[in-house]
């Protein structure tokens, strides 16, 4: 089992930056693909970005492409989401996800609020 703890959320003005972190427990972190999702009030949870287990492959939602960067360090069991040029529509609770086959784990989420 993998436990995920997100941090780094907060309030930022439009155009600003934040860096989210997701620390994972367990010795198998390096075998999981990792992702970030977000959920705005009244909306469904949506995909933001993913990174392969080795870090060589990344994929982004069109809405964040060119502004967000996902990265990981398997030695530190941590994945990050660097968010630049933030927009008010990026306001949401951001969740970290670990996936491998039928195994799927979620963190508790961290709030990101972008003021205009």
ChimeraX commands (.cxc) that place a marker at each C-alpha (Angstrom):
marker #1 position 0.00,0.00,0.00 radius 0.5
marker #1 position 1.11,3.56,-0.73 radius 0.5
marker #1 position 0.23,6.58,1.40 radius 0.5
marker #1 position 0.42,9.98,-0.22 radius 0.5
marker #1 position 0.68,13.36,1.48 radius 0.5
marker #1 position 0.39,16.56,-0.54 radius 0.5
marker #1 position 1.71,19.94,0.50 radius 0.5
marker #1 position 2.51,23.32,-0.99 radius 0.5
marker #1 position -0.94,24.66,-1.68 radius 0.5
marker #1 position -1.95,28.19,-0.79 radius 0.5
marker #1 position -3.27,31.49,-2.06 radius 0.5
marker #1 position -1.48,33.22,-4.93 radius 0.5
marker #1 position -2.27,36.07,-7.28 radius 0.5
marker #1 position -2.92,35.45,-10.94 radius 0.5
marker #1 position 0.35,35.12,-12.80 radius 0.5
marker #1 position 2.12,33.73,-9.78 radius 0.5
marker #1 position 3.66,30.34,-9.11 radius 0.5
marker #1 position 3.30,27.49,-6.65 radius 0.5
marker #1 position 5.08,24.19,-6.26 radius 0.5
marker #1 position 3.10,21.25,-4.97 radius 0.5
marker #1 position 4.80,18.26,-3.39 radius 0.5
marker #1 position 3.53,14.74,-2.84 radius 0.5
marker #1 position 5.50,12.55,-0.47 radius 0.5
marker #1 position 4.88,8.82,-0.64 radius 0.5
marker #1 position 5.41,6.10,1.90 radius 0.5
marker #1 position 6.53,2.60,1.05 radius 0.5
marker #1 position 9.46,1.09,-0.81 radius 0.5
marker #1 position 7.64,0.61,-4.10 radius 0.5
marker #1 position 7.20,4.27,-5.09 radius 0.5
marker #1 position 9.45,3.84,-8.12 radius 0.5
marker #1 position 7.12,1.23,-9.61 radius 0.5
marker #1 position 4.09,3.53,-9.76 radius 0.5
marker #1 position 3.06,6.03,-12.39 radius 0.5
marker #1 position 2.22,9.26,-10.59 radius 0.5
marker #1 position -0.31,11.89,-11.44 radius 0.5
marker #1 position -1.94,15.10,-10.32 radius 0.5
marker #1 position -5.66,15.73,-10.52 radius 0.5
marker #1 position -7.77,18.64,-9.36 radius 0.5
marker #1 position -11.34,19.31,-8.35 radius 0.5
marker #1 position -12.95,22.73,-8.38 radius 0.5
marker #1 position -16.10,23.48,-6.38 radius 0.5
marker #1 position -19.15,22.02,-8.09 radius 0.5
marker #1 position -17.07,20.24,-10.71 radius 0.5
marker #1 position -15.81,16.72,-11.21 radius 0.5
marker #1 position -12.23,15.74,-10.52 radius 0.5
marker #1 position -10.11,16.25,-13.62 radius 0.5
marker #1 position -6.73,15.08,-14.83 radius 0.5
marker #1 position -3.85,17.57,-14.71 radius 0.5
marker #1 position -0.58,15.73,-15.38 radius 0.5
marker #1 position 1.09,12.34,-15.19 radius 0.5
marker #1 position 4.63,11.00,-15.13 radius 0.5
marker #1 position 5.83,7.47,-15.80 radius 0.5
marker #1 position 7.49,5.36,-13.12 radius 0.5
marker #1 position 10.97,6.19,-14.42 radius 0.5
marker #1 position 10.20,9.82,-15.16 radius 0.5
marker #1 position 10.91,9.66,-18.88 radius 0.5
marker #1 position 7.33,10.18,-20.01 radius 0.5
marker #1 position 5.04,13.03,-19.04 radius 0.5
marker #1 position 1.62,14.07,-20.26 radius 0.5
marker #1 position -0.48,17.15,-19.49 radius 0.5
marker #1 position -4.01,18.34,-19.82 radius 0.5
marker #1 position -4.33,20.95,-22.54 radius 0.5
marker #1 position -5.43,23.52,-19.98 radius 0.5
marker #1 position -2.07,23.42,-18.16 radius 0.5
marker #1 position 0.34,22.51,-20.95 radius 0.5
marker #1 position 3.25,24.93,-21.08 radius 0.5
marker #1 position 2.51,26.29,-17.60 radius 0.5
marker #1 position 2.78,23.25,-15.31 radius 0.5
marker #1 position 5.63,20.77,-14.99 radius 0.5
marker #1 position 5.48,17.40,-13.26 radius 0.5
marker #1 position 8.65,15.77,-11.97 radius 0.5
marker #1 position 9.69,13.02,-9.56 radius 0.5
marker #1 position 12.62,11.76,-7.54 radius 0.5
marker #1 position 12.29,8.06,-6.79 radius 0.5
marker #1 position 15.12,8.18,-4.26 radius 0.5
marker #1 position 13.07,10.70,-2.26 radius 0.5
marker #1 position 9.71,9.04,-3.00 radius 0.5
marker #1 position 8.39,12.44,-4.02 radius 0.5
marker #1 position 6.58,13.92,-6.99 radius 0.5
marker #1 position 6.20,17.63,-7.64 radius 0.5
marker #1 position 3.95,19.86,-9.68 radius 0.5
marker #1 position 5.49,23.21,-10.58 radius 0.5
marker #1 position 2.70,25.59,-11.50 radius 0.5
marker #1 position 3.56,28.85,-13.26 radius 0.5
marker #1 position 1.44,31.61,-14.79 radius 0.5
marker #1 position -1.45,30.61,-12.56 radius 0.5
marker #1 position -4.96,31.63,-13.52 radius 0.5
marker #1 position -8.10,32.00,-11.39 radius 0.5
marker #1 position -9.51,28.95,-13.18 radius 0.5
marker #1 position -6.68,26.87,-11.70 radius 0.5
marker #1 position -8.33,27.27,-8.29 radius 0.5
marker #1 position -9.11,23.78,-6.98 radius 0.5
marker #1 position -8.13,21.08,-4.55 radius 0.5
marker #1 position -5.16,19.28,-6.05 radius 0.5
marker #1 position -4.78,15.55,-5.48 radius 0.5
marker #1 position -1.79,13.29,-5.93 radius 0.5
marker #1 position -2.36,9.84,-7.41 radius 0.5
marker #1 position -0.27,6.68,-7.61 radius 0.5
marker #1 position -1.29,4.01,-10.09 radius 0.5
marker #1 position -0.05,0.58,-11.08 radius 0.5
marker #1 position -2.33,-1.91,-12.72 radius 0.5
marker #1 position -5.34,-2.41,-10.48 radius 0.5
marker #1 position -3.74,-0.47,-7.63 radius 0.5
marker #1 position -4.74,3.15,-7.30 radius 0.5
marker #1 position -4.04,5.46,-4.36 radius 0.5
marker #1 position -4.98,9.06,-3.56 radius 0.5
marker #1 position -3.72,11.72,-1.22 radius 0.5
marker #1 position -5.94,13.94,0.89 radius 0.5
marker #1 position -5.55,16.95,-1.37 radius 0.5
marker #1 position -4.15,20.46,-1.02 radius 0.5
marker #1 position -6.06,23.66,-1.75 radius 0.5
marker #1 position -4.80,26.06,-4.41 radius 0.5
marker #1 position -6.54,29.42,-4.69 radius 0.5
marker #1 position -5.64,31.90,-7.41 radius 0.5
marker #1 position -6.98,35.41,-6.93 radius 0.5
marker #1 position -7.60,37.76,-9.83 radius 0.5
marker link #1:1,2 radius 0.2
marker link #1:2,3 radius 0.2
marker link #1:3,4 radius 0.2
marker link #1:4,5 radius 0.2
marker link #1:5,6 radius 0.2
marker link #1:6,7 radius 0.2
marker link #1:7,8 radius 0.2
marker link #1:8,9 radius 0.2
marker link #1:9,10 radius 0.2
marker link #1:10,11 radius 0.2
marker link #1:11,12 radius 0.2
marker link #1:12,13 radius 0.2
marker link #1:13,14 radius 0.2
marker link #1:14,15 radius 0.2
marker link #1:15,16 radius 0.2
marker link #1:16,17 radius 0.2
marker link #1:17,18 radius 0.2
marker link #1:18,19 radius 0.2
marker link #1:19,20 radius 0.2
marker link #1:20,21 radius 0.2
marker link #1:21,22 radius 0.2
marker link #1:22,23 radius 0.2
marker link #1:23,24 radius 0.2
marker link #1:24,25 radius 0.2
marker link #1:25,26 radius 0.2
marker link #1:26,27 radius 0.2
marker link #1:27,28 radius 0.2
marker link #1:28,29 radius 0.2
marker link #1:29,30 radius 0.2
marker link #1:30,31 radius 0.2
marker link #1:31,32 radius 0.2
marker link #1:32,33 radius 0.2
marker link #1:33,34 radius 0.2
marker link #1:34,35 radius 0.2
marker link #1:35,36 radius 0.2
marker link #1:36,37 radius 0.2
marker link #1:37,38 radius 0.2
marker link #1:38,39 radius 0.2
marker link #1:39,40 radius 0.2
marker link #1:40,41 radius 0.2
marker link #1:41,42 radius 0.2
marker link #1:42,43 radius 0.2
marker link #1:43,44 radius 0.2
marker link #1:44,45 radius 0.2
marker link #1:45,46 radius 0.2
marker link #1:46,47 radius 0.2
marker link #1:47,48 radius 0.2
marker link #1:48,49 radius 0.2
marker link #1:49,50 radius 0.2
marker link #1:50,51 radius 0.2
marker link #1:51,52 radius 0.2
marker link #1:52,53 radius 0.2
marker link #1:53,54 radius 0.2
marker link #1:54,55 radius 0.2
marker link #1:55,56 radius 0.2
marker link #1:56,57 radius 0.2
marker link #1:57,58 radius 0.2
marker link #1:58,59 radius 0.2
marker link #1:59,60 radius 0.2
marker link #1:60,61 radius 0.2
marker link #1:61,62 radius 0.2
marker link #1:62,63 radius 0.2
marker link #1:63,64 radius 0.2
marker link #1:64,65 radius 0.2
marker link #1:65,66 radius 0.2
marker link #1:66,67 radius 0.2
marker link #1:67,68 radius 0.2
marker link #1:68,69 radius 0.2
marker link #1:69,70 radius 0.2
marker link #1:70,71 radius 0.2
marker link #1:71,72 radius 0.2
marker link #1:72,73 radius 0.2
marker link #1:73,74 radius 0.2
marker link #1:74,75 radius 0.2
marker link #1:75,76 radius 0.2
marker link #1:76,77 radius 0.2
marker link #1:77,78 radius 0.2
marker link #1:78,79 radius 0.2
marker link #1:79,80 radius 0.2
marker link #1:80,81 radius 0.2
marker link #1:81,82 radius 0.2
marker link #1:82,83 radius 0.2
marker link #1:83,84 radius 0.2
marker link #1:84,85 radius 0.2
marker link #1:85,86 radius 0.2
marker link #1:86,87 radius 0.2
marker link #1:87,88 radius 0.2
marker link #1:88,89 radius 0.2
marker link #1:89,90 radius 0.2
marker link #1:90,91 radius 0.2
marker link #1:91,92 radius 0.2
marker link #1:92,93 radius 0.2
marker link #1:93,94 radius 0.2
marker link #1:94,95 radius 0.2
marker link #1:95,96 radius 0.2
marker link #1:96,97 radius 0.2
marker link #1:97,98 radius 0.2
marker link #1:98,99 radius 0.2
marker link #1:99,100 radius 0.2
marker link #1:100,101 radius 0.2
marker link #1:101,102 radius 0.2
marker link #1:102,103 radius 0.2
marker link #1:103,104 radius 0.2
marker link #1:104,105 radius 0.2
marker link #1:105,106 radius 0.2
marker link #1:106,107 radius 0.2
marker link #1:107,108 radius 0.2
marker link #1:108,109 radius 0.2
marker link #1:109,110 radius 0.2
marker link #1:110,111 radius 0.2
marker link #1:111,112 radius 0.2
marker link #1:112,113 radius 0.2
marker link #1:113,114 radius 0.2
marker link #1:114,115 radius 0.2
marker link #1:115,116 radius 0.2
view
